[in-house]
Amino acid sequence: MPRALVILPTNSYRTSDFVAAADALGIDLAVASEEDPPLDLGDRFVRIDCHDVEAAAGAIVALADQTPIDAIVAADDAGVVVAAIASERLGLAGHPPAAAAATRDKLKMRQLLADAEVPQPSFASVGEEGFDAGVVGFPLVLKPRTGAASRGVLRVDGPGDLDAATARVRAIAASIGETGPLVAETYIPGAEVAVEGLVVNGDLVILAVFDKPDAPDGPTFEETLLVTPSTQPDSVQAELARVVRSGVAALGLSHGPIHAEARIDDAGRVFLLEVAARSIGGLCGRSLRFGLEGAGLEAQILATALGLPTRTHRQPRPSGVMMLPIPADGVLSGVRGVDEARSIDGVTEIDITIPPGTAVERLPEDGRYLGFIFATGPTPEAVADTLRQAAALITADITPFVPHEVGEGAPTNEVSGVGGAPKARANP
């Protein structure tokens, strides 16, 4: 029986989805993580620290000496370089280490895309001494080189806002262990889309194109709605596929999942925002089902890694997911309205992923989401409307961070309709 090892972050949303996918495929699943997983894996578990990529890869190779490993998959950004190094050392299929590392450094990624003349925003490196904003222009987007889920990403509208925004983004970058320059990019107005794909022996297979009907436009860039299939014209989708394939080739990604983001301006031009060497984040993959059996995204990822047949034809019924943003800073007391939201026709699942008692912050300081709503419908527009209706019924009770007052009797923010909440902090 083949065995795949999945690198999972501590308390990953996706542990159960990978376990279910492995069961459906009839394969053994091994896990590498920072802490023990919520199931007994015996000799199929190894503890690693993804911040020390060489040691983490070495621990996986040592595990392979004790028990066979036929494929390695990273569930999120933190593990992609570890997976690539360990796969290379074990002679397994996967993205090359240099390519995986390039997706984890947005400045390096931008430079490689520029060398290959892939359409993308103009960009500049922002060092301690500043940068020439004229190269990028205003409005611009300022971001850390690493990170995900739009954490630390801010739109800056003019020179007067630049110093404060830079200080804020540097503080966020430092909080995730990043030093060195930031990245500034030209802000591209227009529609935003996401592309989910699998690279199989150098060839990109596009699994789905998601529209973002409520495309984030700043000052922060939390994502909310993702709906597939895309309603973009066929000509634009063909250009999108070309640009993403060019980006994948420029970065050297060769075997495994990819997730790409792009902007489409009013003239229909496509600009590649990023390519990640992993699949879509959070629980968003649950919005996709493939083949007659309705296999999930994780099953396609594991099958590709193991060289097994995949079902790359998405089920045709439109589907989507609403990621519920954190609407206020404080301690989450509870979430109300979930049962009412579940009763809406077309809603298939709601999963609140942050437990009560957890301290939360809005973007850009924190990159987590309150939870996920899933829906299907006859058209992409109907799916988006269903998700908005469901989100409007959900209320998050958040106790503000007030010294000596947090606890019983403390004031509570009741934030209704969190899916349509204001875009975090208005002033960078």
N, C-alpha and C positions, 0 to 999 in steps of 0.2 A: 504493500500500500504506500503510495507516495506521501511525502510529508513536506508541508510548507511551514516556514517560520514567519510570523507576523510581528513586526516591531510596533508595539502599542504604547502610547503615552499612558501615564498613570491615570486611572479613572476615565479611560477613553470611552466616548459615547459608543464606539463601534465594536467593542469586544463581542457582544452577543451576535452582531451581524456577521462577523467573520467566523464565529463558531458555527452558526447556522449554515453558512455557505460551505464550510468544510464538511459538515455532516451531509449536505445535499450532494456534494461531489464525491463523497466516500473517501476522503483523504484524512490523514492525521494532521493535527494542527499543533505546532509548537509556538511559544510566545517568548519574546524578549521585551522586558519592561523595567521601569525603575523600581517598581514594587510588585509584590505577589499579586497575580491576577485573581479575580473573584471565582476561581475554579481550580481544582487540584489537577495539575498537569504532570506532576512527578518529574521525571527526567526530561520532560519536554518544555521546561521553563528555565530561563537564564536571566539573572538580574543584570542590567546594564545602565550606564549613564551616557545618554546620547550627546552630552556636552564634550565628552572625551571620546571622539569618534574612533581613534585607533584602538583604545582599550575595549570599547564596546564591540567593534568588529572582531577583535581578537577573542573576546568571550564567546561570540557566536561561532567562530571557527573552532574553538575548543569544544563547544557543545557538539558540533558536527563530528568531531573525533569520537564522541561517545555514543551518539545516536544519529542516524542518517538524516540529512536535510537536503531536499531536492529543489527548493526554491525559497527565496527571501523577499518579503514584501514589507514596505513601510506604510503605515496607516496615515501618517501625517508628516509635515515638513521636518520635524526634529529628527526623524529616523532615516531620511532618504539617503544621506551620505553614508551612514553606517551600513545600510542595506547594500549600497553600491560597492563599498569596499569589501564587505564580507562575501558578497556574490562573486566578485572578481577573484578573491583569494581561493574560493572553493570551486571556481570554474563553472559557476551557474549563470544562467541568462539574467540580464538586468541592465539598467542604465549604467554607463561608465562613471566612475567616481568624479572625474573632472566635470562631466555634464551635470550630475546631480548637485555638485558643489556650486556650479554657476547659477542654478535655479534658486539657491539659498542666499545669494548675494545679488541684490537688485542692480548694483552698480556694474558688477561683472557681467550680468545678464544683458544690461543695456549696451555695454561695449561690444559684446559678441553679436548682438542683433544689428548694431550699427555697422560692424565690419561686413556683415552679410547683406546689408542694405534692406533689411526687413522694415516695413513701415511701422513706426513707433513714435511716441512723443519725443520732442527734443529734450535733452537732459543735461545735467551738470552735477559734478561732485561738490558737496558743500563741506568744506573743511573748517577748521577753527578760525581761519582768516576770512571766511566768507566765500563768495563766488560771484561771478559776473551774471547778474540776473538778466541782463540783456540777451544772453544766449538762449534763455528759456522763455522770458517774457512773463507778463502777468495777465490773468491769474495763473498761478503755478500750483503744483502739488508737491508738498514736502513730506518725506517719509524716511523711516529707518531703512537700512540696507537689508535687514532680515525681518522676520516676523510674518504674521499672517492675519487673516480676518480683519484687515484694515486697521490694525492696532498701530497707533502713532501716525496715521496718515491724515494730513490737514491740507485744505486748500487755502492759499494765501492770495488775497485779491490785490494787494498793492504794497509798495515799499514800506509804508508806515506800519504794516502788520508783520513784516518779515522777522524782525529781531525777536519779538515775543513768541512767534510761532516756532522759530528755530530753537529757542531755549526750551520750549515745551516739548518739542519732538526729541531733542537731545536727552531730556530727562526720561522720557518714555523709553528711548533706546537704551539708556543706561540701566533701566529697571529690568530689561530682558538680557542684560549682559553684553550689550553691543558697545564697542568703542570705534573711533575713527569717523570718517566722513558720513554725512547723510546724502540722500539723493533728492534733487529737485527736478521736476518734470513739467513740461507744458501741460496745462489742463485742456483736455479735449472735450468740448461740449458735444452732446448728442446721445444716441442710444448706447446702452452697454449690454454685452452678451457674454455668456460663458460657454466654453466648449469642453465637453468631456470626451476623452479618447483613450485608446490603447495603442501603443507603438509595438508592433510585432515584427521583430527582425528588421527594424529600420523603417517599416511602413506604418503610417498613422491611419488607424481606423477610427473614424469619428462616431461615437456612440450617441451623442445628443448635443443639440445646441439649445441653450436656455436663453430666453429673453429675460430682461430685468425691467418689467413694466414701470416700476417706480425707481428708475435708475438714480443712484446717489449722485448728488452734485455738489456736496460740500456744505459747510466747512469740514464735516467729517463724512466718512464714506461707509457707514454701516449698510450691509446688504439686507434686503427684506424679501421681496418676491423673486422667485425663479420659476419660470414656466416654460415647458417644452411641449410640442415642437415650436420652433421659432416662427414668428410671422414676418420676418424680414424677407424681402423679395429674393427669388432664386438667384438672381445675379449677385446680390450682396452676399448671400450664403456661400456661393461658389468662391467669391473673393476672400471671404472669411476663412474658408478651408485652405485656400492657397497660402494666405498669410500665416496661419497657424502651422501648416506643414513647413513653411520656410523657417519659422522660428524654432520648431523642433529640430530641424536639420542644423540650423546655425548653432544651437546649444550642444548638439551631439547626442541627444537622447535617442536610445536605440531599442529598448525593450522594457515595456512596463507601462503603467498608467501615466496619463498627463492630464492636467487641468489648466486651461488657458482662459484669460480674460481679455476682452478687446472692446474698443469704442468705435462707433460708426458715426461719422459726422453727417451733416445735412446733405452733403454731396454724395453720400454713399461710400466714402473712403473708409477703409478699415485700418485701425492703428492698434498694434499689439501692446497690451499693457503688461502682461506677464505670462510665463509658462511655469508651472510647477511640476515636479517629477513625482506626483502622487495624485490620487483621485480627489474629487470634490470633498470639502471638509464637513465637519459636524455629522449630522444625520441626513444630510441632503440627498445622499445616494439612494435613500429609500423611496424617493420620488420616481425612480427608474426601475422598470421591469423589462426583461428580455425573453424572447422566445415564447412558445405556446405555454410553457410551464410557469412563466413569470419569474424566472431566475433573477436574483438581485445583482447589483453592481459588484459586490464583494466576490461573488462566485465567478464573475468574468475576470476579475483581477487575479484571483488564485489560479484559475484555469490557464490564463495566459502565462503566468509565471512558471507553471508546471509543463507547459507545452501541450495542454489538453484542448479539445475542441471548445470553442466559445460560442455563445449565442449573442451576436452583436446587433441583431435587429430588435430595436426597441418596440415594445408593444405600442400600437398606434394611438390609443386613446390619450388625449392631452392630459398632462399631469403637472403638478407643481408643488412647491414648498414655500412656506412663509417662515423666515427666521425672525423670531421675536426679539427685538433689541432690548437691552437694558435701558429703561426709561429714566432712571434717577440713580444717584449715588446713595448708598446706605446699606442696611442689612435687610435682606429679603425676608419678610414675615410670612408670606404666603401668596398664592395665586388663586383668584376666583374667576368663575365664568367658564371654566374648561368644559364642564358637562354641557352647558348651553351651546358652546361653540361646536362640540362634537355632534350635536343634534342637527346641524345644518346639512342639508342635502348636498352631497359631493365631498364632504370632509371624510377622509378615510382613517386618519390617525392624528392624535395630538400627543406630543411628548414634552413635558416640562423637565428640563435637564438640570436645573440648579435647585438644590433642596433648600427648604426654609432654614434660616439661621446663617446663610452664607452672605458674606460681605461682597457687594457688587459695585462696580463703577461703570459709567457710560464710556462709550468710545470718545476719544481715541485712547484713553488710558488703559482700558481693558478691552479684550477682543472676544469675550464670551457673549453668548446669546441666552436669553431666558428659556427658550425652547423652540420647538418646530411644529408647524401645522402642515399636514399633507392633504391634498385634494386631487380629485379627477373631475372631468367634465366633458361636455360635447365639443367645446372649443377652447383654445387657450384663453380667450377673453373671459369666458365663463369661469374657468379655473381661477383666474386672478380675482374676479369679483367674489367668488366663494371664499378665498383665502382672506381677502380684506374684511368681509363680513365676520368671519370667525375671529380674526384678530381684534376687531372692535369690541367683542364681547368679553375679552380677557382683561382682567384687572390685576396688576401687581401691587401688593402692599409692601412698601419699602420704608423702613425707619431711617430717617436721616442720620448722618454722622454728626451727632451733637455731643460734645464732651460732657460726661457725667449724666447723660440723659438717655443713652441707648439702653433699652431694656423695657421691662413692664411699665406701662404708663407713658412711654416716650411718644412724641408726636409721630404720626405715620403719614407718608405720602400715598394717597390712593391714585394710582396712575392707570386710567382706563384706556382701552383700545391701544395697547402697547405697540401693535403692529403699525399704527399710524402716528406714533409719538414724534415730537419734534426731533430734529437731527442733532441730538446731544447738545454740546455747548456751542452757542452761536459765536462766541468770541474766542479765537485762538490765543 
